[in-house]
């Protein structure tokens, strides 16, 4: 019995270690610097909002006004049934002369998820550009962010979508703020960079992502899903497209400020993974089978008890091999993060202290998301009514 339990306990850390070694290899042997394309395509920014405070939205728009792009950007503002004063204040803001070209669309009733607002823009008969860049109403894009993001997308004709590099806008006052900061700037960022070298980034940050318009015409819009960014991405991959990550396309975004909001967000994200996986089966049985190993691996990592809980128990009951594997993985985490930060010239000003503290905060993150992950999977498996949870 002891041997059986040992094998079961070895499986999750062994899988994580193998994947981490693979990512380290990709970082070491594929380190080409991103290049800008000579001619950027016409681009439409889709910015849905629902009851966003005008002062926040105005700051977001001010950042878009500062974009250094080869021609004026089309910015489509989608009011998703707001009930506050922001739509009226926004109309006044739009009466002033602006650098970019703005269009305001208004939905009479909130649809309950961002995907429906995005599809509303697609079906509005507007003359949209060759690229659709989705920007959340609380995401602040660096002056060269749109150009870097679109250039990364446009350099590869097989690429359907590319996400940018996000960091928290929030000041790091609380433990929750710090955990989300280390999640976005640490190992997860390095993971996406390695996945990009394969043309296979399975999770695109929906707060700042560019889509090739021709791919959207084939793959379809976003309104079918609760978590539109993950599901659309997996559908595109299942249909033979590639996805990418633009490390130089920088933006900051507001992260949840309360544990309740954070809990709801992660519960929804966990549910979205099953939603995305089932989407691949609808493309074809073959594609569903191909995506099954990745889904099972990530599910085990999400649903298995977090390391801070497991490691003391493993030590107490003298299950040494899983502990050793986990220790090696942490060392590899640090190495990959350091290689990534130094190669990309530390554009987010990450210190050595940040890198060394990252494992502690990532393990703390595992504790916070464990229960929401489990509940999210239960929600989808029991077909609970879908709602945004943050609306």
C-alpha positions in Angstrom: 0.0 0.0 0.0 2.8 2.4 0.8 4.3 1.9 -2.6 1.0 2.5 -4.3 0.5 5.8 -2.4 4.0 6.8 -3.2 3.4 6.3 -6.9 0.2 8.4 -6.8 1.9 11.2 -4.9 4.8 11.2 -7.3 2.7 11.7 -10.4 1.8 15.5 -10.0 5.3 16.7 -9.1 6.9 14.5 -11.7 4.7 15.9 -14.4 5.4 19.5 -13.3 9.1 18.8 -13.2 9.2 17.3 -16.7 7.2 20.3 -18.1 9.4 22.7 -16.3 12.5 21.1 -17.7 11.0 21.3 -21.2 10.3 25.0 -20.7 13.9 25.6 -19.5 15.2 23.9 -22.7 13.0 26.2 -24.8 14.3 29.3 -23.1 17.9 28.2 -23.5 17.8 27.1 -27.1 15.2 29.5 -28.6 16.1 33.0 -27.7 15.3 35.1 -30.8 14.5 38.7 -30.1 11.1 40.0 -31.4 11.2 42.2 -34.5 8.7 44.8 -35.7 7.0 44.2 -39.1 7.6 46.9 -41.7 3.9 47.7 -42.3 1.3 47.5 -39.6 -2.3 46.5 -40.6 -5.4 48.6 -40.0 -6.5 47.9 -36.4 -9.7 48.2 -34.4 -9.6 48.3 -30.6 -12.7 46.7 -29.0 -13.3 48.1 -25.5 -16.4 46.8 -23.8 -17.4 48.4 -20.5 -20.2 47.9 -17.9 -20.7 50.4 -15.1 -17.0 51.3 -15.2 -16.2 54.5 -13.3 -15.5 57.4 -15.7 -12.3 58.4 -14.0 -10.9 54.9 -14.6 -12.2 54.7 -18.2 -10.8 58.1 -18.9 -7.3 57.0 -17.8 -7.6 54.0 -20.1 -8.6 56.1 -23.0 -5.8 58.6 -22.3 -3.3 55.7 -22.7 -4.9 54.8 -26.0 -4.6 58.4 -27.2 -0.8 58.1 -26.6 -0.3 55.0 -28.8 2.5 55.3 -31.3 1.0 53.6 -34.3 1.6 54.1 -38.0 -1.9 55.5 -38.5 -4.9 56.5 -36.3 -6.6 53.6 -34.5 -10.3 52.9 -34.6 -11.5 52.6 -31.0 -14.9 51.0 -30.6 -16.4 51.6 -27.2 -19.1 49.1 -26.3 -21.5 50.1 -23.5 -22.7 46.8 -22.3 -26.0 48.1 -20.7 -24.4 50.4 -18.1 -26.8 51.9 -15.5 -24.5 54.5 -14.1 -23.5 58.0 -15.4 -20.5 56.8 -17.4 -22.2 56.6 -20.8 -23.3 60.3 -20.6 -19.9 61.5 -19.3 -18.2 59.5 -22.1 -20.4 61.2 -24.7 -19.2 64.6 -23.5 -15.6 63.3 -23.5 -16.0 62.3 -27.1 -17.1 65.7 -28.2 -13.5 67.0 -27.8 -10.9 66.6 -30.7 -9.0 63.4 -30.3 -6.0 61.7 -32.0 -7.7 58.4 -32.5 -11.1 57.6 -34.2 -13.8 56.7 -31.7 -17.2 55.0 -32.1 -19.6 54.3 -29.3 -22.0 51.4 -29.4 -24.8 51.0 -26.8 -26.5 47.8 -25.7 -29.8 48.4 -24.0 -29.4 45.4 -21.7 -26.3 43.8 -20.1 -25.6 40.4 -21.6 -23.9 39.0 -18.6 -20.5 38.2 -20.2 -17.9 40.1 -22.2 -18.1 37.8 -25.2 -21.6 39.0 -26.0 -20.5 42.6 -26.0 -17.6 41.8 -28.3 -19.9 40.0 -30.7 -22.3 43.0 -30.6 -19.5 45.0 -32.2 -18.8 42.4 -34.8 -22.5 42.4 -35.8 -22.8 46.2 -35.8 -21.9 46.6 -39.5 -19.0 48.9 -38.6 -16.1 48.9 -41.0 -13.5 47.2 -38.8 -9.8 46.7 -39.4 -7.7 43.7 -40.2 -6.9 43.2 -36.5 -9.2 43.4 -33.5 -7.4 44.3 -30.3 -9.5 43.6 -27.2 -8.7 45.9 -24.2 -10.5 45.7 -20.9 -12.0 48.9 -19.5 -9.5 48.8 -16.6 -6.4 48.0 -18.6 -3.7 50.6 -19.3 -1.6 50.1 -22.4 2.0 51.4 -22.7 2.5 53.9 -25.5 4.1 51.3 -27.9 1.9 48.4 -26.6 -0.6 48.2 -29.5 2.1 48.4 -32.1 4.2 45.6 -30.5 1.1 43.4 -30.0 -0.1 43.8 -33.6 3.4 43.4 -35.0 3.8 40.1 -33.2 0.5 38.8 -34.6 1.1 40.0 -38.1 4.6 38.5 -38.5 3.1 35.0 -38.6 0.2 34.4 -41.1 -0.8 31.2 -39.2 -1.2 33.1 -35.9 -4.9 33.7 -34.9 -4.3 35.7 -31.7 -1.5 37.1 -29.5 -1.8 38.4 -25.9 0.4 41.1 -24.3 2.5 41.2 -21.2 0.4 42.3 -18.2 1.4 43.5 -14.8 -0.9 44.6 -11.9 -1.9 48.3 -11.8 -2.7 47.9 -8.1 -0.3 49.2 -5.5 1.1 46.3 -3.5 -0.5 47.0 -0.2 -2.0 43.7 0.8 -1.0 40.0 0.6 -3.6 39.5 -2.2 -2.0 42.4 -4.2 1.4 40.9 -3.9 0.3 37.4 -4.8 -1.3 38.7 -8.0 1.8 40.8 -8.7 4.1 37.8 -8.5 1.7 35.6 -10.5 1.7 38.1 -13.5 5.4 39.1 -13.5 7.0 35.8 -12.4 7.1 32.3 -13.7 3.7 32.5 -15.5 5.1 35.1 -17.8 8.2 33.0 -18.6 5.9 30.0 -19.3 4.0 32.0 -22.0 7.3 33.1 -23.6 8.4 29.5 -23.9 5.0 28.4 -25.2 5.2 31.2 -27.8 8.3 29.6 -29.4 6.1 26.6 -30.2 3.2 28.7 -31.5 1.0 27.2 -28.8 0.0 29.5 -26.0 -3.1 27.8 -24.6 -4.2 30.7 -22.3 -4.4 34.2 -23.7 -5.0 37.1 -21.3 -8.3 38.5 -22.4 -7.6 41.9 -20.9 -5.1 42.7 -23.7 -5.2 40.5 -26.8 -5.1 40.9 -30.5 -7.1 38.7 -33.0 -6.6 38.4 -36.7 -9.9 39.5 -38.3 -9.7 36.8 -40.9 -9.3 34.1 -38.2 -12.3 35.5 -36.3 -14.4 35.1 -39.4 -13.4 31.4 -39.5 -13.3 30.5 -35.8 -16.3 32.7 -34.9 -17.0 35.2 -32.2 -16.9 35.0 -28.4 -20.5 35.0 -27.1 -20.9 31.2 -26.7 -18.7 31.0 -23.6 -18.5 32.2 -20.1 -14.7 32.5 -20.3 -14.3 33.7 -23.8 -10.6 34.2 -24.0 -9.6 30.6 -23.1 -12.4 28.9 -25.1 -11.8 31.0 -28.2 -8.1 30.2 -28.0 -8.5 26.5 -27.6 -11.0 26.5 -30.5 -8.6 28.3 -32.7 -5.8 25.9 -31.8 -8.1 22.9 -32.5 -8.8 24.3 -35.9 -5.1 24.4 -36.8 -4.2 28.0 -36.0 -1.3 29.2 -33.8 -1.4 31.6 -30.8 1.4 33.7 -29.4 2.7 36.0 -26.7 4.2 39.5 -27.2 6.6 40.0 -24.4 7.3 43.7 -25.4 3.6 44.6 -25.6 3.3 46.0 -22.1 0.1 46.9 -20.2 -1.1 47.1 -16.6 -4.5 46.0 -15.3 -6.6 46.3 -12.2 -6.7 43.0 -10.3 -9.4 42.0 -7.8 -9.0 44.0 -4.5 -11.1 41.7 -2.2 -10.9 38.0 -1.5 -14.5 37.6 -2.5 -13.9 39.1 -6.0 -10.7 37.1 -6.4 -12.5 33.9 -5.4 -15.3 34.5 -8.0 -12.8 35.3 -10.7 -10.8 32.1 -10.2 -13.9 30.0 -9.9 -15.1 31.3 -13.3 -11.6 30.7 -14.8 -11.6 27.1 -13.6 -15.0 26.5 -15.1 -13.7 28.0 -18.3 -11.0 25.3 -18.7 -13.7 22.6 -18.9 -15.7 24.8 -21.3 -12.6 25.2 -23.5 -11.8 21.5 -23.4 -15.3 20.6 -24.5 -15.1 23.1 -27.3 -12.2 21.1 -28.8 -14.3 18.0 -29.0 -17.0 19.9 -30.9 -14.4 20.6 -33.6 -13.6 16.9 -34.0 -13.1 13.8 -31.9 -9.4 13.7 -33.0 -8.8 17.2 -31.8 -10.5 16.4 -28.5 -8.3 13.4 -28.0 -5.2 15.5 -28.8 -6.1 18.1 -26.2 -6.9 15.5 -23.5 -3.4 15.1 -22.1 -2.9 18.8 -21.6 -6.3 19.1 -20.0 -5.7 16.2 -17.6 -2.2 17.6 -16.7 -3.5 21.1 -15.9 -6.5 19.6 -14.1 -4.3 17.6 -11.8 -2.2 20.6 -11.1 -5.3 22.7 -10.3 -7.2 20.2 -8.2 -4.4 18.5 -6.3 -3.9 19.9 -2.8 -1.4 22.9 -2.8 2.3 22.4 -1.9 2.2 24.3 1.4 -0.4 21.7 2.6 1.1 18.6 1.0 4.9 19.1 1.7 4.6 19.1 5.6 2.4 16.0 5.3 4.8 14.3 2.9 7.7 15.0 5.3 5.8 13.7 8.3 4.9 10.4 6.6 8.4 10.2 5.0 7.4 10.3 1.4 10.7 11.8 0.2 10.6 11.5 -3.5 7.7 13.9 -4.1 9.4 16.4 -1.8 12.7 16.1 -3.8 10.9 16.5 -7.1 9.1 19.6 -5.8 12.4 21.1 -4.6 14.0 20.6 -8.0 11.0 22.2 -9.7 11.3 25.3 -7.5 15.0 25.6 -8.4 14.1 25.4 -12.1 11.3 28.0 -11.6 13.9 30.4 -10.3 16.3 29.6 -13.2 13.7 30.1 -15.9 12.5 33.3 -14.4 16.0 34.7 -14.2 16.9 33.7 -17.8 13.6 35.2 -19.0 14.1 38.5 -17.1 17.7 39.0 -18.1 17.2 38.1 -21.8 14.3 40.5 -22.1 16.3 43.3 -20.4 14.0 43.4 -17.4 11.4 45.6 -19.0 9.1 45.3 -15.9 11.9 46.2 -13.4 11.9 42.9 -11.6 14.5 42.7 -8.9 16.5 39.7 -7.7 14.4 39.9 -4.5 11.2 39.6 -6.5 12.5 36.5 -8.2 13.6 34.8 -4.9 10.2 35.7 -3.3 8.2 34.4 -6.2 8.0 30.7 -5.1 6.6 31.7 -1.7 3.9 33.8 -3.3 3.1 31.3 -6.0 2.6 28.6 -3.3 0.4 31.0 -1.4 -1.6 31.5 -4.6 -2.1 27.8 -4.9 -3.8 27.8 -1.5 -6.1 30.7 -2.5 -7.2 29.2 -5.8 -7.6 25.5 -4.7 -11.2 25.8 -3.5 -12.3 28.1 -6.3 -10.8 25.6 -8.8 -12.7 22.7 -7.3 -15.9 24.6 -7.2 -15.5 25.8 -10.8 -15.1 22.3 -12.0 -18.2 21.2 -10.1 -20.2 24.2 -11.5 -19.4 23.1 -15.1 -19.8 19.3 -14.5 -23.2 19.9 -12.8 -24.2 22.4 -15.6 -24.9 25.2 -13.1 -26.4 28.3 -14.7 -23.6 30.4 -16.2 -23.1 34.0 -15.0 -20.2 36.3 -14.9 -19.9 36.2 -11.1 -18.3 39.7 -11.1 -21.2 41.5 -12.7 
